[in-house]
Amino acid sequence: VKGKAKKASKQAQAVNSAAVLGAGIMGGGIAYQSASKGTPIVMKDINQAALDLGLNEAAKLLTAQINRGRSTPAKMAGVLNNITSTLDYNALKQADVVVEAVVEHPKVKSTVLAEVEQVVGEEAIITSNTSTISINLLAKSLQKPGRFCGMHFFNPVHKMPLVEVIRGEHSSEETIASVVAYAAKMGKTPIVVNDCPGFFVNRVLFPYFAGFSGLLEDGADFAAIDKVMEKQFGWPMGPAYLLDVVGLDTGHHAQAVMAEGFPDRMAKQGKDAIDVMFEAERFGQKNGKGFYQYS
Ligand code: NAD
């Protein structure tokens, strides 16, 4: 994969303007990151309230930078100027790269991707930030699947360095190279991976969560496990806290995708900790209660 990415880097298209579909947690973060690293970005959603939330989120991040002495009001205005929010597809016409970050639903994403292809230029690259949907499946909604690949950011976008660039079976080398270059321009560390359930990160994370669940079943205390992983093992957070940050609903869905994709390795018998938390509607930080209590 590394070799291919290197070879492809010779053919990267310049990315001078971008677009993101969806102004949610991820879309807002992607807009902020692109704008603050100098690539103007159009952020499109289907309702104004969502756009306002996305812009507010970017403004909050910029204000925090100023408060820490890492930015100035003039720079903040420049970054916000680089984000154009819109409800209109026509604003995507100039985009070199489009990142689709709408709700995690195959039909919605397929419809949106087909709509995007109708408005963008011949050379524009289209990507999806999907966490769990096959890139090859989404590529079917496009007339030119060679211009499409995955571009999977992690939450919070401004803090997490990694971006998985997911190569579908039809993704061209130029597409991959251009998306790698755009991720690097955004200050991220791209890795190129093939399309499979969980891509790279979830293939590592979910066996780890399975080990964590097994320990809980054997009577271990989640906070004690977190403490060891954080304080003694040196990871930034332990598994329980990480699941609270990711969201137990998101984790539950991703786990089901992994079990379906790798039945021999990932299928489990009975319910595990993620199932129990999900069924108790303890979704983590997003609703104030997960393994830990937040409100
Ligand atoms: P979110 O619910 O916060 O935001 C989704 C946004 O999409 C909403 O603002 C909604 O109005 C908008 N939307 C819905 N239909 C649309 C359409 N047809 N056109 C334009 N906008 C539309 O969701 P999110 O957490 O930002 O996730 C977005 C994508 O990113 C999903 O595919 C998700 O799997 C992926 N992802 C999420 C995370 C995470 O931790 N939240 C991490 C990595 C990837």
Boltz pocket constraint, residues with backbone or C-beta under 6 A from the ligand:
constraints:
  - pocket:
      binder: B
      contacts: [[A, 21], [A, 22], [A, 23], [A, 24], [A, 25], [A, 26], [A, 27], [A, 44], [A, 45], [A, 46], [A, 47], [A, 50], [A, 100], [A, 101], [A, 102], [A, 103], [A, 104], [A, 105], [A, 108], [A, 112], [A, 129], [A, 130], [A, 131], [A, 132], [A, 152], [A, 153], [A, 154], [A, 155], [A, 245], [A, 246], [A, 250]]
      max_distance: 6.0
